[in-house]
């Protein structure tokens, strides 16, 4: 497959996944900010996770819910806004439209057309949750259409690769930012606030129900971290994502991806054979920092091996 | 029952003879049409629009913010050509393109036609389409115009005339194929009643043609379609043809030159490319050889091409033969190279570089159509009978500034064909573009793109000027009544 085509498939999927993750984050943060109106910290979380706090503060003095919502959802000037993610996904899909299935193309194109309507109408905190739900739905449809209709060839593999790299990156970042935020909490406020914050984190990765199902116990940082880093059966956990990444890398034709495969296998081995005790002994923040670094490196290796080859 | 009145009897109508009788090739169709309720036909027409939009068979500007593409209007009433008429058209197109390929080979080699004094050498050698870099290069099978689109009209005398030859990157073939698919989907019963020659194998024929002109030593040539990218107005067609042929659709950035060969960048490493069906003008092909500022091409491509290690279709330098100033000489080319009389006529053309032609044209501007020799898409032309006095005078000044830049032709009476319009079914002017492929042999699928001027009385059928398209039926056998 042409490297440029593979790149478009990979980024099409990454952009769509990123739109969904941003929507999840925003949803939970807006709810949290309403819960304890005095704190702006919760509103900063999605900005921190997406690495856009500085850019946001340059344009807006205070992070009001309305400003953060607009910036992350609809702002055409923010390259990471949901609006721009969907637009990029559609641009990518347009280039590869003869490679993807009609269902998939129509899904992406239809999403973009509706996105433009949302943008024209604008959002306020009341319409926000309907919008964020819509984003999640469209992302599910996108993945479902791809999974349900595409031939299992490189076209499929590269789009799956984009999905899981983005998801792994997102899970690691959310966990990282939340960990830092919670460790900064005032000790006396600890219990009740911590509970809500860990619960919010779980909801932002659709992990709340899974947590209840697996642990049937109170929410502790160790268990949340274990669920999102090490559990193989939790679809958004790092280990599950790397399981998929390794599977996909193994199926891509040709020998160009040896470096990427080696790097991904190393990460997966670490995730498979670590325990949560080891991770806390090393320090959760340090572990997450190094995992985020590893994911970035893996992304670069994939680019180098396949997408900008020759 | 829909009565369709021809515009007037100065035009040839494809369906109705002057005595209001239906022409034999339209007999079955007219019977069917007369029984079809108008409201039902209208529903079918809008169903076609919806389908075209959904499939995304679109034309023109993608790049704008809104991401909306334009549809070329599709008309559900087909243009029908009888078997015997097609035989003439087919033979005429093959003859014409054969001569044009001989001509291109000649002017890049011995230049016999110039030596024989048939075409003035300065017409060729100073022509913007003439590529000095092609001089003396031998191409596989000596083919230059692998894909040609010949624009043909039917005049009020019932005869076919060639309007122009498109030898660079003729487009529209995707509409020929999609229009047929649409008609079969909307009106399957019509196809049961008619013996219509299929066109669906065109992509296959195109791939065979492209493979047949690969560099000699290549066994299993790799073919690619080279597009300027998704912002090009014909991007849909480029993508369509690549996927129909099962080859890669590449942009310049996907290709590179190394060790005397062209390669494409793939996820499993560099892969050699042998034949490039380019939909990019000469000037953008290779920044090292032509337009240095172009980002669309492949640096070094021309050097590989000149060495014969890659084939470029159509060949570099074919533009010199589809220039409107060269067009008047095509009948002479046919006589010179083939020793035959032209089967298809040219439209009489005045060359304004000739003083006597210039004098005549300046005296008769209100009756004539004047075009720039390099013009395309219906832009920059003067349609005398439709122009105001002021427009004519302004154009006169342009002509006088550089007469050699213009040709003139009589106002042609394009034939009409019944067409679905707001008010019902009414005659509209049409032309025809068959696609001629030259490889091992010169051949065409029995069909073409029929373009229709949707505005009443308009003679301009170009899609960029609001024209539409129709399915074109070539009947397998003549119908006698």
Boltz contact constraints between the chains, C-beta under 6 A:
constraints:
  - contact:
      token1: [A, 1]
      token2: [B, 266]
      max_distance: 6.0
  - contact:
      token1: [A, 1]
      token2: [B, 267]
      max_distance: 6.0
  - contact:
      token1: [A, 2]
      token2: [B, 248]
      max_distance: 6.0
  - contact:
      token1: [A, 2]
      token2: [B, 254]
      max_distance: 6.0
  - contact:
      token1: [A, 2]
      token2: [B, 266]
      max_distance: 6.0
  - contact:
      token1: [A, 3]
      token2: [B, 265]
      max_distance: 6.0
  - contact:
      token1: [A, 3]
      token2: [B, 267]
      max_distance: 6.0
  - contact:
      token1: [A, 4]
      token2: [B, 254]
      max_distance: 6.0
  - contact:
      token1: [A, 6]
      token2: [B, 267]
      max_distance: 6.0
  - contact:
      token1: [A, 94]
      token2: [B, 230]
      max_distance: 6.0
  - contact:
      token1: [A, 95]
      token2: [B, 230]
      max_distance: 6.0
  - contact:
      token1: [A, 98]
      token2: [B, 239]
      max_distance: 6.0
  - contact:
      token1: [A, 98]
      token2: [B, 243]
      max_distance: 6.0
  - contact:
      token1: [A, 253]
      token2: [B, 268]
      max_distance: 6.0
  - contact:
      token1: [A, 254]
      token2: [B, 268]
      max_distance: 6.0
  - contact:
      token1: [A, 256]
      token2: [B, 268]
      max_distance: 6.0
  - contact:
      token1: [A, 256]
      token2: [B, 269]
      max_distance: 6.0
  - contact:
      token1: [A, 306]
      token2: [B, 267]
      max_distance: 6.0
  - contact:
      token1: [A, 309]
      token2: [B, 265]
      max_distance: 6.0
  - contact:
      token1: [A, 310]
      token2: [B, 265]
      max_distance: 6.0
  - contact:
      token1: [A, 310]
      token2: [B, 270]
      max_distance: 6.0
